[in-house]
Amino acid sequence: MVTKKNKPRGRFAPSPSGWMHLGNAWTALLTWLDIRKQGGAMVLRMEDLDPDRSRKEYADGLMDDLRWLGLDWDEGPDVGGPYSPYAQSKRTALYQSTFDKLTQVQLVYPCFCSRTELRSIASAPHAGDTEVPYSGRCEKLDAEAKARMAAQGRYPALRLRVGDAVVEFVDEVYGVQRQVLSQACGDFVIRRSDGVFAYQLAVVADDADMKIDRILRGADLLASTPRQLYLWRLLGLQPPTFVHVPLLLGNDGNRLSKRHGSLALAALRSMGVRPESVIGQLAVWAGLTEKVEALQAKDLIAAFDVSLLPRESIVVPDTLRFV
């Protein structure tokens, strides 16, 4: 039984860089059901850290689409809450404080590699389809070399040393995960060369500050979770429980995104699709119902169970029709 003392806190944290699509709705619904089933607090946070991609109209549209689906939240950009503000663009002081803690223990160093140089490394013949770990080339630069690059107007990104760190955790869908960071990613960026704090740092700072203890999100982030857990460890914080869910893919084999415009909720709404029809289709994919029928989100709370979720990605057919 969930008591007030151990009431879980979960969050849906979309990036307002485009209109909400069916893949976003899938993750939002599952997050909402997971938290509501446990009587927990639902937090909505806008991950608008990148000023070049984020727009207010997208953030407003996301909230409008969520309400249309019948999903609500206890804390968020529009309703406030004890951990305001709920938009990353307004939380840079927290990220700076977190960054400073890491620099104080001498785990951060400047990286002058250009995007072109990093791309050339990533395209090496042995790279295959996996991420190529950073070589650590800039960690070896002496003070003279760093000064020379700075004099040339090259602004460094800041990387976090991973050393020989090994991270293990149990995901509630995909089971035991283990990653040797030096082999998987190498020293990773926590602040970009333009001064924008990287996602890995910001998301840990936010979740820790907002007391988020249960995170449900797409399986595309499963491989980067060990980096975040490494940050939780360095900061001396108790990490949350993770639940990664399979992705919705287009017929092209790529995860749904803004390029799949016909599956944007705004497009579906303009065609007269009802929210109950969208929820009903998502429920079948989640293993909560056997046949597609019009349902409200609240109708699925009692039946929701993480163990019912599939592990494989779900291909959304081009012929998809809503009831």
Secondary structure, DSSP 8 states (H G I E B T S, - for coil): ---STT--EEEE----SS--BHHHHHHHHHHHHHHHHTT-EEEE-B----TTT--HHHHHHHHHHHHHHT---SBBTTTB-TT---BGGG-HHHHHHHHHHHHHTT-EEEE---HHHHHHHHT-GGGTTS------GGGG--HHHHHHHHHTT---EEEE--TT-EEEEEETTTEEEEEEHHHHT-SEEEE-TTS-B-HHHHHHHHHHHTT--EEEEEGGGTTTHHHHHHHHHHTT----EEEEE--EE-TTSSB--TT-GGGBHHHHHHTT--HHHHHHHHHHHTTS-SS-----GGGGTTT--GGGS-SS-EE--TT----
